[in-house]
Amino acid sequence: MKLEIARGLFLVAALSVASIAAAAWHEPGTQVISQSEQGASPASAQVRTESSARPDHDLLLFIFSLSQGVGPKG
């Protein structure tokens, strides 16, 4: 088999694999979800939003200590 034929077949195979991968790749678009689709009542949604998130100061201190490194002391 000539080198040009093998190179052409390889190019066709690579393009077909790329085309199949592009066709199979599906990213869902943005959608508006209505409340009837969620199946939740307005009261349960209100209860969830009332709880506030508090920062964990111990975790922030831990991350700060990790960023300081363990270099030589002295």
C-alpha positions as CSV (number, residue, x, y, z in Angstrom):
1,M,0.0,0.0,0.0
2,K,1.3,3.4,-0.9
3,L,2.1,6.0,1.7
4,E,-0.4,8.4,0.1
5,I,-3.2,6.0,0.3
6,A,-2.5,5.1,3.9
7,R,-2.2,8.7,4.8
8,G,-5.6,9.4,3.1
9,L,-7.3,6.5,4.9
10,F,-5.9,7.7,8.2
11,L,-7.2,11.2,7.6
12,V,-10.6,9.9,6.7
13,A,-10.7,7.8,9.8
14,A,-9.6,10.6,12.1
15,L,-12.2,13.0,10.6
16,S,-14.9,10.4,11.0
17,V,-14.0,9.8,14.7
18,A,-14.0,13.6,15.3
19,S,-17.4,13.9,13.5
20,I,-18.9,11.1,15.6
21,A,-17.5,12.7,18.8
22,A,-18.9,16.1,17.9
23,A,-22.3,14.6,17.1
24,A,-22.4,12.6,20.4
25,W,-21.3,15.6,22.6
26,H,-24.5,17.1,24.0
27,E,-24.5,20.1,26.4
28,P,-27.9,21.0,27.6
29,G,-28.8,24.6,27.0
30,T,-30.2,27.0,29.5
31,Q,-33.9,26.4,30.4
32,V,-36.4,28.0,32.6
33,I,-37.8,25.6,35.1
34,S,-41.3,26.4,36.2
35,Q,-42.4,25.6,39.7
36,S,-44.9,23.0,38.5
37,E,-42.1,21.0,36.9
38,Q,-40.1,21.0,40.2
39,G,-43.0,19.6,42.2
40,A,-42.2,21.8,45.2
41,S,-44.7,24.1,46.9
42,P,-43.9,27.8,47.6
43,A,-43.7,27.2,51.3
44,S,-40.9,24.6,51.0
45,A,-38.9,26.9,48.7
46,Q,-39.3,29.7,51.3
47,V,-38.1,27.5,54.1
48,R,-35.0,26.6,52.2
49,T,-34.0,30.2,51.5
50,E,-34.5,31.4,55.1
51,S,-31.5,29.4,56.4
52,S,-28.4,31.4,56.0
53,A,-24.9,30.0,55.4
54,R,-22.3,30.9,58.0
55,P,-18.6,30.9,57.1
56,D,-16.5,28.3,58.8
57,H,-13.7,30.3,60.4
58,D,-11.7,27.2,61.3
59,L,-11.7,26.2,57.7
60,L,-10.5,29.6,56.6
61,L,-7.7,29.5,59.2
62,F,-6.8,26.0,57.9
63,I,-6.6,27.2,54.3
64,F,-4.5,30.2,55.4
65,S,-2.1,28.0,57.3
66,L,-1.7,25.7,54.3
67,S,-0.9,28.6,52.0
68,Q,1.9,29.8,54.3
69,G,4.0,26.7,53.6
70,V,6.4,24.7,55.8
71,G,9.7,26.5,55.0
72,P,12.7,26.6,57.2
73,K,12.3,28.5,60.4
74,G,15.0,30.8,61.5
